[in-house]
Amino acid sequence: MLGPVILAASRSDRMRRLISAAPVTKQVVDRFIPGESVDDIVPIIRDLTARGLELTMDVVGEDITTPAQAEAARDAYLRLIDRLEDMELGERVEMSVKLSMFGQALDGGHDMALANVRPVVEAAAAIGTTVTLDAEDHTTLDSMFAIHEELRRDFPQTGCVIQAYLFRTEADARRLAAAGSRVRLVKGAYKEPAEVAYQQKHEIDKAYVRILRILMEGEGYPMVGSHDPRLISIAQELAHRAGRKPDEYEFQMLYGIRGDEHLRLAAQGHRMRVYTAYGTDWYGYFMRRLAEKPANLRFFVRSMLSKG
Ligand SMILES: Cc1cc2nc3c(=O)[nH]c(=O)nc-3n(C[C@H](O)[C@H](O)[C@H](O)COP(=O)(O)OP(=O)(O)OC[C@H]3O[C@@H](n4cnc5c(N)ncnc54)[C@H](O)[C@@H]3O)c2cc1C
C-alpha cells in the first residue's frame, strides 16, 4: 500500500525539497546512488568489473525544465564515455538513459531528445558499447519506441526497456523479439492507472513470465531486469528450454540491491550487469527505490528520527 503513496510523493516539489535537505539523507542515498561525479564513480566501475560483473550506467536527473539542462545531460554521458575509453572498459560497461533527461517532456521534446541522445549512442558505439533506453511512465513510451526504432537504423544494438505491468507490453515484446534486438524486461517502477497497468503483484509477476517467454523464444537478446529469486530461476529454466547458451541472455540488477546475488550469478557463468546510477539529481531514482520496498522507507524514517 505504501508504494503508490511514495510514488505520488516523488512528484511533489515540496517533498523533494524536504527529503533532499534532510541531514541523514545522503548516507541512505549512497546505498543506491554511490557517487555524484565521474570521479566518484570510476573506482566503483573498476571494482565491479574486476569482480566479473558488467555494468550499465545511469546519470540521474530526469526532472529537467530547460533545453540547456538536456544538453548538459548529454554532455555528462559523453564525459563518462570518454573516461570509459581511457579505462578500456567500453565492452563491459553500457549506458542507460532516460529520454526525459534529454528533453523529451519539453516543447518539441521528441525531436530534442532524439538529437541529444544520438551523439551519446554514436560515442558509445565508437568505444565498443551501446545504450539502452529506459522505460518511464506510459505516456512517454510511444515516443521512446519511435526514437529506439530511429536509432536502430544506424545502431541496431541500441536496447530498450519494457515493463511487465503494462497491458501493452506483450504486444511490444512480440514486435521487439526480433533478430539483433536487445530488450530489458522489468516489472515497472512508476505509478500507473488501472486503465493501462496491472495493479496486483501476482498479476504483474504472471505477465512478467508470459513476456519473458516471448523474449526467450524470440530471436533477440533478452535482458532479465529483476531481483526476484522466483523470476530468476524461471528465467534460467525458460532460457534452457529455448536452447539459449549463457551468453545469449543476461541478468541485470540495481546497484545496492542483492549484491551477493550479483556475484553468485556471475560465478555460475551468467552474464550479470549491474545498473549503477550516479549524479546529484538523485531524488526521482531514490524515491522509486523507497517505493519498491517499504522496509527502505522505514529505515530512512528511522535514520531521520534518530538524527533529529
Ligand atoms: C537493471 C534494472 C533496470 C531497471 N530499469 C527500469 C526502467 O527502465 N523502467 C522501470 O519502470 N523500471 C525499471 N527498473 C525497476 C523495476 O521496474 C522494478 O521496480 C524493480 O526491479 C523491483 O522489481 P523486482 O523485479 O526486483 O521485484 P520485486 O518483487 O519488487 O523485488 C524482489 C526482491 O528484490 C529485492 N528488492 C527489490 N527492490 C528493492 C529495493 N528497492 N530495495 C531493496 N530490495 C529490493 C527485495 O528483496 C524483494 O523482495 C529496473 C530494474 C532493474 C533491475
The ligand as a MOL file (V3000), in Angstrom:
LIG
                    3D

  0  0  0     0  0            999 V3000
M  V30 BEGIN CTAB
M  V30 COUNTS 53 58 0 0 0
M  V30 BEGIN ATOM
M  V30 1 C 18.5480 -3.3780 -14.2130 0
M  V30 2 C 17.2160 -2.7500 -13.9310 0
M  V30 3 C 16.7840 -1.7030 -14.7150 0
M  V30 4 C 15.5180 -1.1350 -14.4950 0
M  V30 5 N 15.0350 -0.2150 -15.3720 0
M  V30 6 C 13.7490 0.2050 -15.2490 0
M  V30 7 C 13.1450 1.0250 -16.2350 0
M  V30 8 O 13.7530 1.4140 -17.2370 0
M  V30 9 N 11.8400 1.3880 -16.0540 0
M  V30 10 C 11.1130 0.9800 -14.9650 0
M  V30 11 O 9.9290 1.3150 -14.8740 0
M  V30 12 N 11.6800 0.2240 -14.0060 0
M  V30 13 C 12.9650 -0.1810 -14.1230 0
M  V30 14 N 13.5040 -0.9920 -13.1500 0
M  V30 15 C 12.7960 -1.1960 -11.8530 0
M  V30 16 C 11.8000 -2.3160 -11.9290 0
M  V30 17 O 10.6940 -1.9340 -12.7170 0
M  V30 18 C 11.3050 -2.7260 -10.5420 0
M  V30 19 O 10.6900 -1.6330 -9.9120 0
M  V30 20 C 12.4000 -3.2290 -9.6150 0
M  V30 21 O 13.3110 -4.0190 -10.3110 0
M  V30 22 C 11.7920 -4.0840 -8.4810 0
M  V30 23 O 11.1920 -5.2160 -9.0100 0
M  V30 24 P 11.8130 -6.7070 -8.9010 0
M  V30 25 O 11.6660 -7.3400 -10.2360 0
M  V30 26 O 13.1750 -6.6380 -8.3760 0
M  V30 27 O 10.8160 -7.4830 -7.9700 0
M  V30 28 P 10.2730 -7.1720 -6.5060 0
M  V30 29 O 9.2020 -8.1730 -6.2790 0
M  V30 30 O 9.9330 -5.7360 -6.3450 0
M  V30 31 O 11.5060 -7.4680 -5.5950 0
M  V30 32 C 12.0530 -8.7820 -5.4110 0
M  V30 33 C 13.0180 -8.7120 -4.2390 0
M  V30 34 O 14.1360 -7.8760 -4.6140 0
M  V30 35 C 14.5200 -7.0440 -3.5370 0
M  V30 36 N 14.2330 -5.6350 -3.8850 0
M  V30 37 C 13.5560 -5.1640 -4.9510 0
M  V30 38 N 13.5620 -3.8160 -4.9730 0
M  V30 39 C 14.2490 -3.4340 -3.8630 0
M  V30 40 C 14.6140 -2.1710 -3.3260 0
M  V30 41 N 14.2720 -1.0140 -3.9120 0
M  V30 42 N 15.3280 -2.1500 -2.1860 0
M  V30 43 C 15.7090 -3.2920 -1.5650 0
M  V30 44 N 15.3970 -4.5240 -2.0310 0
M  V30 45 C 14.6860 -4.5930 -3.1610 0
M  V30 46 C 13.6860 -7.4800 -2.3560 0
M  V30 47 O 14.4020 -8.4800 -1.6950 0
M  V30 48 C 12.4540 -8.0470 -2.9970 0
M  V30 49 O 11.7950 -8.9770 -2.1930 0
M  V30 50 C 14.7430 -1.5860 -13.3790 0
M  V30 51 C 15.1940 -2.6290 -12.5900 0
M  V30 52 C 16.3970 -3.2290 -12.8700 0
M  V30 53 C 16.8250 -4.3830 -12.0070 0
M  V30 END ATOM
M  V30 BEGIN BOND
M  V30 1 1 1 2
M  V30 2 1 2 3
M  V30 3 2 2 52
M  V30 4 2 3 4
M  V30 5 1 4 5
M  V30 6 1 4 50
M  V30 7 2 5 6
M  V30 8 1 6 7
M  V30 9 1 6 13
M  V30 10 2 7 8
M  V30 11 1 7 9
M  V30 12 1 9 10
M  V30 13 2 10 11
M  V30 14 1 10 12
M  V30 15 2 12 13
M  V30 16 1 13 14
M  V30 17 1 14 15
M  V30 18 1 14 50
M  V30 19 1 15 16
M  V30 20 1 16 17
M  V30 21 1 16 18
M  V30 22 1 18 19
M  V30 23 1 18 20
M  V30 24 1 20 21
M  V30 25 1 20 22
M  V30 26 1 22 23
M  V30 27 1 23 24
M  V30 28 2 24 25
M  V30 29 1 24 26
M  V30 30 1 24 27
M  V30 31 1 27 28
M  V30 32 2 28 29
M  V30 33 1 28 30
M  V30 34 1 28 31
M  V30 35 1 31 32
M  V30 36 1 32 33
M  V30 37 1 33 34
M  V30 38 1 33 48
M  V30 39 1 34 35
M  V30 40 1 35 36
M  V30 41 1 35 46
M  V30 42 1 36 37
M  V30 43 1 36 45
M  V30 44 2 37 38
M  V30 45 1 38 39
M  V30 46 1 39 40
M  V30 47 2 39 45
M  V30 48 1 40 41
M  V30 49 2 40 42
M  V30 50 1 42 43
M  V30 51 2 43 44
M  V30 52 1 44 45
M  V30 53 1 46 47
M  V30 54 1 46 48
M  V30 55 1 48 49
M  V30 56 2 50 51
M  V30 57 1 51 52
M  V30 58 1 52 53
M  V30 END BOND
M  V30 END CTAB
M  END
